[in-house]
Amino acid sequence: MPLRLDLAAKAWPMCEPFAIARGVQSSQPTVIVTLTDEAGRRGRGEGCGVDYAGETPASMIAELEALRPQIEAGLARTDLAEVLPAGGARCALDAALWDLEARRSGESVAQMAGLPSLRPVTTAYTIGIRSLADYEATARRYARYPLLKIKVDGADPLAAVAAVRRGAPDARLIVDANQSWSVDALQAHAAALAGQGVVLLEQPVLVGAEAGLDGYASPIPLAADELINGVDDLARARGRFAVINIKLDKTGGLTAALALAAAARAQGFELMVGCMAGSSLSMAPALVLAQQCRFVDLDGPLLQSEDWPDGLRYDDGVVSPPDPAFWGGP
């Protein structure tokens, strides 16, 4: 059945400048895909892209415009990997196709993915890099959240984590260094961080330096993030990382993310689902994957000052599915 493709770029403003080891952002640029069929049924998806791979809304829109005839002729979701590379464009289109399929089939996306329904899950809340005083103050504001994620760089991460622990004495903590540590620094920091109740270290070392982890038994599970884009990357993580952080923008959407999750579990990895920030329209497909993940980091809308008015519901670190009319419902 022919479709109409509509594309739009949107930048979601952040609540505050969001600082991580590789830079600071004041907004999250996205591309929004809308597919409408002849019966007026609509499917939507959003892609943030992979900024460190050079993706922008303009580049993502260009990729989609190049495929407009095929998309509007009814390109199947299962064929996307043959015509689009992994990344934000494919992620947004894949999500729109899942949404539209649900409305056409009368089944929810959860049912299409083999789930009876989507349950609420606990998500991390991320604290960006800031002064030690602000780490502690921010942690105190979110101390009721059961899981906090701390962005750090190479400049005294132990002090940053100690400040967050003072502000949130009961929260479980994830530390994300975004590749900013050497293997030596990781080995120097890990025992102290374990003593602070850190439950996960996310991508501490530079992609390409992971061989330095061979033979290292970390006292805290290590999660591979930037290292992993698809199934073929799992070999580089094996024996070095315990957890795989799957982001739909990296894999190119929910379809590929579910395949990566299945392959990772078969190889003995535990799963984490993350995000590049983004609105509830980015988080909704990822919530499907979150149902099988030990760690969930889908706090994008909490880091923004705006979101869709009828998006996901957040309550003290627990995220609940949106109304089916928003995304993924029959």
C-alpha beads as a LAMMPS data file, in Angstrom:
LAMMPS data file: protein, C-alpha beads

330 atoms
329 bonds

1 atom types
1 bond types

-500.0 500.0 xlo xhi
-500.0 500.0 ylo yhi
-500.0 500.0 zlo zhi

Masses

1 110.0

Atoms # bond

1 1 1 0.000 0.000 0.000
2 1 1 1.475 3.406 -0.918
3 1 1 2.633 5.656 1.910
4 1 1 3.287 9.352 2.371
5 1 1 6.622 10.172 3.975
6 1 1 6.996 13.366 6.005
7 1 1 10.322 14.406 7.512
8 1 1 11.055 17.115 10.054
9 1 1 14.066 18.231 12.052
10 1 1 13.606 19.267 15.662
11 1 1 16.007 20.272 18.432
12 1 1 14.815 19.452 21.948
13 1 1 16.254 21.960 24.492
14 1 1 18.088 20.495 27.478
15 1 1 17.197 21.531 31.022
16 1 1 20.806 22.623 31.476
17 1 1 23.984 22.284 29.423
18 1 1 24.677 18.555 29.468
19 1 1 28.371 17.811 29.861
20 1 1 30.106 14.492 29.253
21 1 1 33.755 13.629 28.634
22 1 1 33.585 14.424 24.923
23 1 1 31.651 17.689 25.019
24 1 1 28.655 19.761 26.111
25 1 1 25.248 20.035 24.465
26 1 1 22.435 22.491 25.063
27 1 1 19.896 20.713 22.846
28 1 1 19.289 17.304 21.306
29 1 1 18.845 17.514 17.522
30 1 1 16.547 14.883 16.035
31 1 1 14.772 13.878 12.864
32 1 1 11.103 12.897 13.037
33 1 1 9.650 10.475 10.479
34 1 1 5.908 10.217 9.854
35 1 1 4.393 7.606 7.546
36 1 1 0.738 7.861 6.539
37 1 1 -1.135 5.209 4.548
38 1 1 -4.143 5.569 2.256
39 1 1 -6.513 4.870 5.138
40 1 1 -5.029 7.744 7.148
41 1 1 -3.245 5.505 9.628
42 1 1 -0.022 7.063 10.858
43 1 1 3.259 5.715 12.188
44 1 1 5.939 7.900 13.777
45 1 1 9.562 7.554 14.763
46 1 1 12.403 9.747 15.964
47 1 1 16.142 9.445 15.461
48 1 1 18.831 11.355 17.332
49 1 1 21.661 9.856 15.322
50 1 1 25.164 9.123 16.540
51 1 1 26.819 12.499 17.042
52 1 1 30.331 11.123 17.506
53 1 1 29.945 9.420 14.115
54 1 1 29.125 12.771 12.504
55 1 1 25.373 12.287 12.129
56 1 1 23.138 15.366 12.045
57 1 1 19.459 15.908 11.225
58 1 1 20.551 17.152 7.787
59 1 1 22.567 14.009 7.077
60 1 1 19.762 11.759 8.301
61 1 1 17.141 13.566 6.234
62 1 1 19.373 13.289 3.174
63 1 1 19.623 9.515 3.656
64 1 1 15.851 9.221 3.899
65 1 1 15.140 11.543 0.983
66 1 1 17.385 9.379 -1.213
67 1 1 15.069 6.460 -0.463
68 1 1 11.781 8.363 -0.678
69 1 1 10.466 6.449 -3.738
70 1 1 11.165 3.076 -2.114
71 1 1 9.765 4.145 1.252
72 1 1 6.576 5.543 -0.245
73 1 1 6.176 2.412 -2.362
74 1 1 6.008 0.365 0.835
75 1 1 9.573 -0.593 1.802
76 1 1 9.344 -3.350 4.428
77 1 1 10.860 -2.907 7.861
78 1 1 12.694 -6.211 7.493
79 1 1 14.450 -4.879 4.375
80 1 1 15.775 -1.657 5.907
81 1 1 19.215 -3.059 6.720
82 1 1 19.778 -3.759 3.028
83 1 1 19.256 -0.142 1.965
84 1 1 20.200 2.004 4.989
85 1 1 23.264 1.873 7.234
86 1 1 22.860 1.587 10.975
87 1 1 22.260 4.992 12.506
88 1 1 19.628 7.582 13.260
89 1 1 17.871 7.635 9.884
90 1 1 17.197 3.918 9.931
91 1 1 16.259 4.106 13.624
92 1 1 13.565 6.718 12.980
93 1 1 12.169 4.954 9.916
94 1 1 12.195 1.578 11.652
95 1 1 10.220 3.018 14.588
96 1 1 7.669 4.598 12.251
97 1 1 7.203 1.271 10.472
98 1 1 6.710 -0.615 13.749
99 1 1 4.119 1.978 14.794
100 1 1 2.296 1.816 11.471
101 1 1 2.326 -2.004 11.430
102 1 1 0.707 -2.024 14.857
103 1 1 -2.091 0.255 13.708
104 1 1 -2.668 -1.811 10.590
105 1 1 -2.512 -5.214 12.273
106 1 1 -4.571 -4.532 15.371
107 1 1 -1.717 -5.803 17.564
108 1 1 0.462 -3.638 19.753
109 1 1 4.193 -3.394 19.119
110 1 1 4.685 -5.329 22.355
111 1 1 2.600 -8.194 20.983
112 1 1 4.423 -8.018 17.648
113 1 1 7.685 -8.409 19.601
114 1 1 6.349 -11.462 21.446
115 1 1 5.394 -9.708 24.687
116 1 1 1.920 -9.653 26.247
117 1 1 2.359 -6.018 27.265
118 1 1 4.986 -3.515 28.394
119 1 1 5.639 -3.177 32.112
120 1 1 7.102 -0.124 33.878
121 1 1 10.862 -0.346 34.449
122 1 1 13.383 1.481 36.617
123 1 1 15.563 3.855 34.613
124 1 1 18.764 5.606 35.560
125 1 1 18.789 9.368 35.900
126 1 1 21.992 10.858 34.483
127 1 1 24.032 13.550 36.217
128 1 1 26.330 15.312 33.777
129 1 1 29.839 16.549 34.562
130 1 1 29.848 19.514 36.959
131 1 1 31.572 20.861 40.063
132 1 1 31.832 18.645 43.121
133 1 1 29.376 20.827 45.003
134 1 1 26.896 20.573 42.145
135 1 1 27.344 16.792 41.897
136 1 1 26.320 16.509 45.535
137 1 1 23.453 19.001 45.281
138 1 1 22.037 17.377 42.154
139 1 1 22.301 13.924 43.684
140 1 1 20.446 15.158 46.738
141 1 1 17.589 16.405 44.535
142 1 1 17.301 12.979 42.937
143 1 1 18.182 10.867 45.965
144 1 1 14.771 9.170 45.880
145 1 1 15.646 7.675 42.471
146 1 1 16.903 4.108 42.892
147 1 1 19.515 4.343 40.093
148 1 1 21.748 7.301 39.252
149 1 1 24.260 7.482 36.409
150 1 1 27.280 9.731 36.852
151 1 1 29.118 11.179 33.873
152 1 1 32.812 11.655 34.604
153 1 1 36.054 12.294 32.767
154 1 1 39.650 11.663 33.751
155 1 1 39.812 14.529 36.264
156 1 1 39.326 12.982 39.722
157 1 1 36.296 10.751 39.064
158 1 1 36.571 9.285 42.566
159 1 1 35.781 12.680 44.078
160 1 1 32.796 13.080 41.745
161 1 1 31.365 9.721 42.761
162 1 1 31.988 10.424 46.443
163 1 1 30.068 13.695 46.087
164 1 1 27.115 11.922 44.500
165 1 1 27.212 9.259 47.195
166 1 1 27.017 11.952 49.873
167 1 1 23.941 13.396 48.191
168 1 1 22.254 10.061 47.457
169 1 1 23.405 7.554 50.072
170 1 1 20.971 4.805 49.058
171 1 1 20.994 4.925 45.240
172 1 1 22.710 2.359 43.069
173 1 1 25.310 4.102 40.907
174 1 1 26.498 3.698 37.315
175 1 1 29.678 5.518 36.298
176 1 1 30.128 6.456 32.634
177 1 1 33.535 7.746 31.578
178 1 1 32.751 7.857 27.824
179 1 1 36.161 6.407 26.865
180 1 1 38.132 8.968 28.886
181 1 1 40.183 6.585 31.047
182 1 1 43.277 4.575 30.300
183 1 1 43.334 0.907 31.267
184 1 1 45.734 1.844 34.083
185 1 1 43.289 4.463 35.369
186 1 1 40.448 1.945 35.292
187 1 1 42.473 -0.509 37.334
188 1 1 43.429 2.241 39.781
189 1 1 39.838 3.463 40.258
190 1 1 37.743 0.300 40.174
191 1 1 38.264 -1.002 43.715
192 1 1 37.478 2.372 45.293
193 1 1 34.369 2.743 43.138
194 1 1 33.182 -0.706 44.150
195 1 1 33.485 0.476 47.743
196 1 1 31.204 3.413 46.903
197 1 1 28.455 1.057 45.717
198 1 1 28.991 1.517 41.980
199 1 1 27.213 -1.346 40.196
200 1 1 28.393 -0.715 36.616
201 1 1 31.265 1.019 34.798
202 1 1 30.246 2.076 31.307
203 1 1 32.807 2.271 28.466
204 1 1 35.713 3.434 30.633
205 1 1 38.437 2.933 28.007
206 1 1 38.893 4.181 24.473
207 1 1 37.467 2.106 21.646
208 1 1 40.498 0.376 20.198
209 1 1 42.164 -0.022 23.596
210 1 1 39.955 -2.894 24.746
211 1 1 42.728 -5.477 24.281
212 1 1 44.283 -3.942 27.386
213 1 1 41.408 -5.488 29.363
214 1 1 42.494 -9.028 28.506
215 1 1 43.009 -10.943 31.726
216 1 1 41.636 -8.131 33.907
217 1 1 39.007 -9.173 36.464
218 1 1 37.151 -5.965 37.277
219 1 1 35.470 -5.806 40.703
220 1 1 32.601 -3.955 38.969
221 1 1 30.911 -5.205 35.770
222 1 1 32.098 -3.319 32.677
223 1 1 29.614 -2.266 29.998
224 1 1 30.554 -1.767 26.349
225 1 1 28.795 1.193 24.742
226 1 1 30.615 3.048 21.967
227 1 1 32.375 -0.226 21.131
228 1 1 29.142 -1.969 20.096
229 1 1 27.011 -0.991 17.113
230 1 1 25.877 -4.413 15.907
231 1 1 26.249 -8.154 16.196
232 1 1 29.630 -8.187 14.471
233 1 1 31.137 -6.070 17.272
234 1 1 30.396 -8.571 20.032
235 1 1 33.641 -10.455 19.419
236 1 1 35.622 -7.378 20.509
237 1 1 33.762 -7.300 23.826
238 1 1 33.919 -11.002 24.636
239 1 1 35.999 -11.730 27.720
240 1 1 36.455 -8.010 28.351
241 1 1 32.979 -6.657 29.096
242 1 1 30.104 -8.265 30.976
243 1 1 27.313 -5.992 29.731
244 1 1 26.353 -4.657 26.309
245 1 1 24.699 -1.219 26.141
246 1 1 22.303 -1.269 23.194
247 1 1 21.110 2.060 21.807
248 1 1 18.594 2.083 18.980
249 1 1 20.301 5.014 17.277
250 1 1 23.508 2.970 17.038
251 1 1 21.895 -0.257 15.848
252 1 1 19.546 1.442 13.405
253 1 1 16.297 0.799 15.233
254 1 1 14.335 -1.681 17.312
255 1 1 14.468 -4.447 14.693
256 1 1 18.269 -4.573 14.731
257 1 1 18.411 -3.920 18.486
258 1 1 16.322 -7.004 19.222
259 1 1 18.600 -9.081 17.002
260 1 1 21.674 -7.725 18.779
261 1 1 20.104 -8.447 22.169
262 1 1 19.399 -12.047 21.202
263 1 1 22.955 -12.545 19.938
264 1 1 24.473 -10.908 23.016
265 1 1 22.448 -13.036 25.415
266 1 1 23.385 -16.172 23.499
267 1 1 27.046 -15.248 23.997
268 1 1 26.632 -14.744 27.732
269 1 1 26.417 -10.949 27.956
270 1 1 23.947 -9.129 30.170
271 1 1 21.974 -6.314 28.584
272 1 1 21.595 -2.593 29.060
273 1 1 19.451 -0.297 26.953
274 1 1 20.527 3.315 26.648
275 1 1 19.721 6.423 24.662
276 1 1 21.337 9.437 23.018
277 1 1 18.824 11.659 24.857
278 1 1 15.746 12.477 22.766
279 1 1 12.044 12.681 23.455
280 1 1 9.454 10.103 24.447
281 1 1 9.166 9.235 20.771
282 1 1 12.779 8.022 20.901
283 1 1 12.291 6.229 24.218
284 1 1 9.055 4.377 23.353
285 1 1 10.625 1.771 21.004
286 1 1 13.557 1.333 23.389
287 1 1 11.096 0.509 26.165
288 1 1 10.282 -2.683 24.243
289 1 1 13.917 -3.752 24.488
290 1 1 14.067 -2.605 28.125
291 1 1 11.771 -5.475 29.093
292 1 1 14.730 -7.886 28.860
293 1 1 17.513 -5.632 30.193
294 1 1 19.238 -5.681 33.578
295 1 1 20.111 -1.989 33.281
296 1 1 17.876 0.687 31.737
297 1 1 18.947 4.250 30.896
298 1 1 16.022 5.865 29.103
299 1 1 15.984 9.241 30.811
300 1 1 16.188 11.436 27.701
301 1 1 12.930 13.323 28.367
302 1 1 14.004 14.006 31.967
303 1 1 17.120 15.794 30.707
304 1 1 15.082 18.034 28.386
305 1 1 12.920 21.023 29.203
306 1 1 10.333 19.914 26.621
307 1 1 8.736 16.647 25.535
308 1 1 5.653 15.484 23.688
309 1 1 2.657 16.274 25.928
310 1 1 1.345 12.691 25.826
311 1 1 4.647 10.821 26.074
312 1 1 6.131 8.388 28.563
313 1 1 5.339 8.748 32.240
314 1 1 8.182 9.097 34.754
315 1 1 7.734 8.749 38.502
316 1 1 10.829 8.861 40.745
317 1 1 12.942 6.831 38.354
318 1 1 10.245 4.460 37.117
319 1 1 9.209 4.888 33.489
320 1 1 5.841 3.635 32.259
321 1 1 4.702 3.029 28.678
322 1 1 2.794 5.804 26.931
323 1 1 -0.811 5.583 25.887
324 1 1 -1.022 3.266 22.847
325 1 1 -2.242 6.192 20.759
326 1 1 1.123 7.913 21.235
327 1 1 3.247 5.080 19.803
328 1 1 3.002 1.357 19.363
329 1 1 -0.699 0.817 19.858
330 1 1 -3.167 -0.922 17.554

Bonds

1 1 1 2
2 1 2 3
3 1 3 4
4 1 4 5
5 1 5 6
6 1 6 7
7 1 7 8
8 1 8 9
9 1 9 10
10 1 10 11
11 1 11 12
12 1 12 13
13 1 13 14
14 1 14 15
15 1 15 16
16 1 16 17
17 1 17 18
18 1 18 19
19 1 19 20
20 1 20 21
21 1 21 22
22 1 22 23
23 1 23 24
24 1 24 25
25 1 25 26
26 1 26 27
27 1 27 28
28 1 28 29
29 1 29 30
30 1 30 31
31 1 31 32
32 1 32 33
33 1 33 34
34 1 34 35
35 1 35 36
36 1 36 37
37 1 37 38
38 1 38 39
39 1 39 40
40 1 40 41
41 1 41 42
42 1 42 43
43 1 43 44
44 1 44 45
45 1 45 46
46 1 46 47
47 1 47 48
48 1 48 49
49 1 49 50
50 1 50 51
51 1 51 52
52 1 52 53
53 1 53 54
54 1 54 55
55 1 55 56
56 1 56 57
57 1 57 58
58 1 58 59
59 1 59 60
60 1 60 61
61 1 61 62
62 1 62 63
63 1 63 64
64 1 64 65
65 1 65 66
66 1 66 67
67 1 67 68
68 1 68 69
69 1 69 70
70 1 70 71
71 1 71 72
72 1 72 73
73 1 73 74
74 1 74 75
75 1 75 76
76 1 76 77
77 1 77 78
78 1 78 79
79 1 79 80
80 1 80 81
81 1 81 82
82 1 82 83
83 1 83 84
84 1 84 85
85 1 85 86
86 1 86 87
87 1 87 88
88 1 88 89
89 1 89 90
90 1 90 91
91 1 91 92
92 1 92 93
93 1 93 94
94 1 94 95
95 1 95 96
96 1 96 97
97 1 97 98
98 1 98 99
99 1 99 100
100 1 100 101
101 1 101 102
102 1 102 103
103 1 103 104
104 1 104 105
105 1 105 106
106 1 106 107
107 1 107 108
108 1 108 109
109 1 109 110
110 1 110 111
111 1 111 112
112 1 112 113
113 1 113 114
114 1 114 115
115 1 115 116
116 1 116 117
117 1 117 118
118 1 118 119
119 1 119 120
120 1 120 121
121 1 121 122
122 1 122 123
123 1 123 124
124 1 124 125
125 1 125 126
126 1 126 127
127 1 127 128
128 1 128 129
129 1 129 130
130 1 130 131
131 1 131 132
132 1 132 133
133 1 133 134
134 1 134 135
135 1 135 136
136 1 136 137
137 1 137 138
138 1 138 139
139 1 139 140
140 1 140 141
141 1 141 142
142 1 142 143
143 1 143 144
144 1 144 145
145 1 145 146
146 1 146 147
147 1 147 148
148 1 148 149
149 1 149 150
150 1 150 151
151 1 151 152
152 1 152 153
153 1 153 154
154 1 154 155
155 1 155 156
156 1 156 157
157 1 157 158
158 1 158 159
159 1 159 160
160 1 160 161
161 1 161 162
162 1 162 163
163 1 163 164
164 1 164 165
165 1 165 166
166 1 166 167
167 1 167 168
168 1 168 169
169 1 169 170
170 1 170 171
171 1 171 172
172 1 172 173
173 1 173 174
174 1 174 175
175 1 175 176
176 1 176 177
177 1 177 178
178 1 178 179
179 1 179 180
180 1 180 181
181 1 181 182
182 1 182 183
183 1 183 184
184 1 184 185
185 1 185 186
186 1 186 187
187 1 187 188
188 1 188 189
189 1 189 190
190 1 190 191
191 1 191 192
192 1 192 193
193 1 193 194
194 1 194 195
195 1 195 196
196 1 196 197
197 1 197 198
198 1 198 199
199 1 199 200
200 1 200 201
201 1 201 202
202 1 202 203
203 1 203 204
204 1 204 205
205 1 205 206
206 1 206 207
207 1 207 208
208 1 208 209
209 1 209 210
210 1 210 211
211 1 211 212
212 1 212 213
213 1 213 214
214 1 214 215
215 1 215 216
216 1 216 217
217 1 217 218
218 1 218 219
219 1 219 220
220 1 220 221
221 1 221 222
222 1 222 223
223 1 223 224
224 1 224 225
225 1 225 226
226 1 226 227
227 1 227 228
228 1 228 229
229 1 229 230
230 1 230 231
231 1 231 232
232 1 232 233
233 1 233 234
234 1 234 235
235 1 235 236
236 1 236 237
237 1 237 238
238 1 238 239
239 1 239 240
240 1 240 241
241 1 241 242
242 1 242 243
243 1 243 244
244 1 244 245
245 1 245 246
246 1 246 247
247 1 247 248
248 1 248 249
249 1 249 250
250 1 250 251
251 1 251 252
252 1 252 253
253 1 253 254
254 1 254 255
255 1 255 256
256 1 256 257
257 1 257 258
258 1 258 259
259 1 259 260
260 1 260 261
261 1 261 262
262 1 262 263
263 1 263 264
264 1 264 265
265 1 265 266
266 1 266 267
267 1 267 268
268 1 268 269
269 1 269 270
270 1 270 271
271 1 271 272
272 1 272 273
273 1 273 274
274 1 274 275
275 1 275 276
276 1 276 277
277 1 277 278
278 1 278 279
279 1 279 280
280 1 280 281
281 1 281 282
282 1 282 283
283 1 283 284
284 1 284 285
285 1 285 286
286 1 286 287
287 1 287 288
288 1 288 289
289 1 289 290
290 1 290 291
291 1 291 292
292 1 292 293
293 1 293 294
294 1 294 295
295 1 295 296
296 1 296 297
297 1 297 298
298 1 298 299
299 1 299 300
300 1 300 301
301 1 301 302
302 1 302 303
303 1 303 304
304 1 304 305
305 1 305 306
306 1 306 307
307 1 307 308
308 1 308 309
309 1 309 310
310 1 310 311
311 1 311 312
312 1 312 313
313 1 313 314
314 1 314 315
315 1 315 316
316 1 316 317
317 1 317 318
318 1 318 319
319 1 319 320
320 1 320 321
321 1 321 322
322 1 322 323
323 1 323 324
324 1 324 325
325 1 325 326
326 1 326 327
327 1 327 328
328 1 328 329
329 1 329 330
